[in-house]
Amino acid sequence: MKRIKNWARTTFCRSKDIVYPRSEAEIVDLVRLCNENHTPLKVVGKAHSYNDIFCAGEEGVVVSLKKFSSVERVDRENATVTVQAGIDIPTLIRRLKPHNLSLKNLGTNVFDNIAGACSTGYHGSGIDFGIFVSDVVSMEVVTPTGEKRRIGREDEDFKAYAVGLGMLGIIVRVTLQCEPSYKLEVIEKQMSLEEIEARFSEFMAYRHFKFIWVPHTRNFMVWLAQKSDKEESSLWNKIYTYGIIGVLVNNFLHEALLFFASFKRERVPAINRFMSRILLPEKGKESRSVYASHWAFFLPHVLKQDVVEYAFKIEETFDVFREIIAMIEEKKIYVDTPIEVRFVKKDDYWMSPTQGEDVCFIGTKIHFPFGREPEYFRYFSHIDHILLKHRGRPHWGKQFRITKEDFQKNYPHWDKFWAFVDKEDPKGLFQNAFAKRLRGKV
């Protein structure tokens, strides 16, 4: 029996075995063997999901593709790259650099596995960009019966496979659309929520735009980024921003302060005010830096945490945000980290949180300093309640506590997707406890 946990230690599960195939043939043989013996099977990537989507159960087998992770082909002329599905984003970025290619858009966590990012709806921010899988040209999948299938974005079934939640087999190969390497000028400035709302259309015209709120303060910050030909910021600027401020202050110092607050949560507002004075630009001023694109997106995360994140109609951004602010104040809930707001272009993938409409994503988290875990499920439950009123769709790799009926209301193709899963996987090889909860079967 093998014990598996995710990176944040919010999920633990036991499985019969965990295997590390090195070739496509090994993956095919494993799937066929499990199919013949009715052995549940699931794939784990970097285990960055906060829920049990990757757990196979005590009678099942977990597959890690970390040893099946090569770059197989780079097409400079068409700016595409074909990779084995176990590769992670930092490795891919390094392999693309000599070819003068970059990924189009990334989130703040750039350490995810490629296949996992596709399967769970990983995203960055910028209304001209869809979720990560929108840049997939094609993927090759070993189906639950052990057959290999190529699905291109021109195929109708791509709508089911694009955000497949790991239910339709094992992705073994992905071809991604890239673009020539580029730099981004990042602009950060502190302003009021009222000013952000008044200038919303202006900010949405930037290539990338998001904003944050530091709970228990009046401190909001806008983050903007545009392509730039300016000289890249100095090495010292990068060391200061990512090493000193990003790691030492925003992670280690913050963790030490939150450890003391874990004994008395009423200390959190004072800590938030102190940290925002260090981390946010001064009011009336703005910070500007120029980085290679992947550095611009990256935000160091060391502190263990739990997270909820929902997508909803972009037109309701400020109504929902004010509702969350009011709830935190009314319920006297101590939230120890900024709430982040991002924007993503619509698509037509059946299980995508961005299916059919441009969306706003609101994400919030609670930290676990040195393993101490404050009570926070009441907070997350209130977030669930607010977002469900606005037809919110959860990020598949984060936490949520909503029902099959809620999903059916909010996902027009919900029943169609699961009928497709049952057709492709009649033995339920890839349908774990996570899937059964979604379907209301447990």
Secondary structure by P-SEA (a helix, b strand, c coil): cbbbbcccccccccccbbbbbccaaaaaaaaaaaaaacbbbbbbcccccccccccccccbbbbbccccccccccccccbbbbbcccccaaaaaaaacccccccccccccccccaaaaaacccccccccccccccccccccccccccbbbbbcccccccccccccccccccccbbbbbbccccccbbbbbbbcaaaaaaaaaaaaaccbbbbbbbccccbbbbbbbcccccccccaaaaaaaccccccccccaaaaaaaaaacccccaaaaaaaaaaaaccccccbbbbbbcccccccbbbbcccccbbbbbccccaaaaaaaaaaaaaaaacccccbbbbbbbbbbbccccccccccbbbbbbbbcccccccccccaaaaaaaaaaaaaacccccccccccccaaaaaacccaaaaaaaaaaaaccccccccaaaaaaaccc
